[in-house]
Amino acid sequence: MNIKGHAAIVTGGASGLGGATVDMLARSGAKVAIFDLNEELGKAKAHAVGGSFFKVNVTNETEVEAAIRAAEELNGKARILVNCAGIGPPKKVIDREGNPLPLADFSSIISVNLLGSFNVLSKFAAALHTADPVGEERGVVINTASVAAFDGQIGQAAYAASKGGIVGMTLPIAREFARYGIRVMTIAPGLFLTPLMATLPQEAQDSLGKQVPFPPRLGDPAEFANMVEAIIGNVMLNGETIRLDGAIRMAPK
Ligand SMILES: NC(=O)c1ccc[n+]([C@@H]2O[C@H](COP(=O)([O-])OP(=O)(O)OC[C@H]3O[C@@H](n4cnc5c(N)ncnc54)[C@H](O)[C@@H]3O)[C@@H](O)[C@H]2O)c1
């Protein structure tokens, strides 16, 4: 699909990988709606690119439905959804005192990363599936998993499970949506230099970057956005997860 002139939604678009995706989509001529919890950053990003901001918690069905309707009134039917909203504080299953991880901690990560992605994609597709196609297809969903879906580290049980869930649902949903001409893809990034990573001391950033076989550095969020652009542009890409990681395979810790 050609990006130019189409309406797009980016969850987590206020910051990091989502923010770079918003930049790319706006530059390519899309009408971009940012769905994010962070009002300050989200509004600033929307203002910078001539897009719009909707304060949305991706786990909330009512908020997501209302924002999809409001974005459609503003920009027309959204054809592109990029799910980038995500959280991931690491915690071990058993802490130093021998206590098990409270279920609520595990559940909150599953809720934002996995249920939130499903919540937005299901409502996006429900709104889109009866619209007129654009050429061969109606639209495309791109989810963000992580290499942790495959090589999760100690402390990443909930995060890895949430991202593994995203990888697992990609093919069945792509198969279901085939009849509507809506593609479903997932990107599994390795280590990218987003605001979270930028708070680490330069030494720590360099040491993490050196673990990447090639190129031996952290990924640039613009490189994630390039992948999003390539997926949107190539209609044969469907039902697959692409690792974007410079060949890194994460160690146990
Ligand atoms: N940065 C990396 O190296 C890396 C690697 C692998 C995967 N990822 C994944 O990429 C995605 C983006 O990560 P990032 O590094 O850009 O993080 P980030 O913290 O810079 O951006 C995440 C955005 O999601 C928003 N968000 C969080 N919870 C939300 C909710 N419930 N509803 C709506 N918005 C919410 C935040 O406000 C923030 O703007 C995440 O899913 C993350 O797991 C990142």
PDBQT file of the ligand as one rigid body, heavy atoms in Angstrom, charges set to zero:
ROOT
HETATM    1  N1  LIG A 301      13.542   0.003  22.689  1.00  0.00    +0.000 N 
HETATM    2  C1  LIG A 301      13.875  -1.254  22.477  1.00  0.00    +0.000 C 
HETATM    3  O1  LIG A 301      15.048  -1.606  22.456  1.00  0.00    +0.000 OA
HETATM    4  C2  LIG A 301      12.804  -2.286  22.254  1.00  0.00    +0.000 A 
HETATM    5  C3  LIG A 301      13.198  -3.583  21.946  1.00  0.00    +0.000 A 
HETATM    6  C4  LIG A 301      12.233  -4.547  21.717  1.00  0.00    +0.000 A 
HETATM    7  C5  LIG A 301      10.893  -4.218  21.777  1.00  0.00    +0.000 A 
HETATM    8  N2  LIG A 301      10.522  -2.955  22.078  1.00  0.00    +0.000 N 
HETATM    9  C6  LIG A 301       9.085  -2.677  22.134  1.00  0.00    +0.000 C 
HETATM   10  O2  LIG A 301       8.817  -1.560  21.319  1.00  0.00    +0.000 OA
HETATM   11  C7  LIG A 301       7.694  -0.847  21.832  1.00  0.00    +0.000 C 
HETATM   12  C8  LIG A 301       8.077   0.612  22.001  1.00  0.00    +0.000 C 
HETATM   13  O3  LIG A 301       9.146   0.679  22.936  1.00  0.00    +0.000 OA
HETATM   14  P1  LIG A 301       9.993   2.018  23.167  1.00  0.00    +0.000 P 
HETATM   15  O4  LIG A 301      11.355   1.594  23.541  1.00  0.00    +0.000 OA
HETATM   16  O5  LIG A 301       9.766   2.922  22.031  1.00  0.00    +0.000 OA
HETATM   17  O6  LIG A 301       9.290   2.534  24.513  1.00  0.00    +0.000 OA
HETATM   18  P2  LIG A 301       8.840   4.008  24.960  1.00  0.00    +0.000 P 
HETATM   19  O7  LIG A 301       8.615   3.880  26.440  1.00  0.00    +0.000 OA
HETATM   20  O8  LIG A 301       9.760   5.048  24.431  1.00  0.00    +0.000 OA
HETATM   21  O9  LIG A 301       7.423   4.164  24.239  1.00  0.00    +0.000 OA
HETATM   22  C9  LIG A 301       6.301   3.443  24.633  1.00  0.00    +0.000 C 
HETATM   23  C10 LIG A 301       5.089   4.360  24.558  1.00  0.00    +0.000 C 
HETATM   24  O10 LIG A 301       3.933   3.574  24.910  1.00  0.00    +0.000 OA
HETATM   25  C11 LIG A 301       3.088   4.379  25.717  1.00  0.00    +0.000 C 
HETATM   26  N3  LIG A 301       2.242   3.521  26.542  1.00  0.00    +0.000 N 
HETATM   27  C12 LIG A 301       2.626   2.702  27.549  1.00  0.00    +0.000 A 
HETATM   28  N4  LIG A 301       1.547   2.100  28.086  1.00  0.00    +0.000 NA
HETATM   29  C13 LIG A 301       0.464   2.534  27.391  1.00  0.00    +0.000 A 
HETATM   30  C14 LIG A 301      -0.937   2.275  27.474  1.00  0.00    +0.000 A 
HETATM   31  N5  LIG A 301      -1.438   1.434  28.409  1.00  0.00    +0.000 N 
HETATM   32  N6  LIG A 301      -1.758   2.888  26.607  1.00  0.00    +0.000 NA
HETATM   33  C15 LIG A 301      -1.254   3.760  25.670  1.00  0.00    +0.000 A 
HETATM   34  N7  LIG A 301       0.041   4.056  25.559  1.00  0.00    +0.000 NA
HETATM   35  C16 LIG A 301       0.901   3.455  26.406  1.00  0.00    +0.000 A 
HETATM   36  C17 LIG A 301       4.043   5.229  26.548  1.00  0.00    +0.000 C 
HETATM   37  O11 LIG A 301       3.395   6.389  27.050  1.00  0.00    +0.000 OA
HETATM   38  C18 LIG A 301       5.141   5.539  25.531  1.00  0.00    +0.000 C 
HETATM   39  O12 LIG A 301       4.879   6.744  24.834  1.00  0.00    +0.000 OA
HETATM   40  C19 LIG A 301       7.306  -1.550  23.136  1.00  0.00    +0.000 C 
HETATM   41  O13 LIG A 301       6.254  -2.448  22.869  1.00  0.00    +0.000 OA
HETATM   42  C20 LIG A 301       8.565  -2.315  23.516  1.00  0.00    +0.000 C 
HETATM   43  O14 LIG A 301       8.275  -3.462  24.270  1.00  0.00    +0.000 OA
HETATM   44  C21 LIG A 301      11.442  -1.981  22.320  1.00  0.00    +0.000 A 
ENDROOT
TORSDOF 0
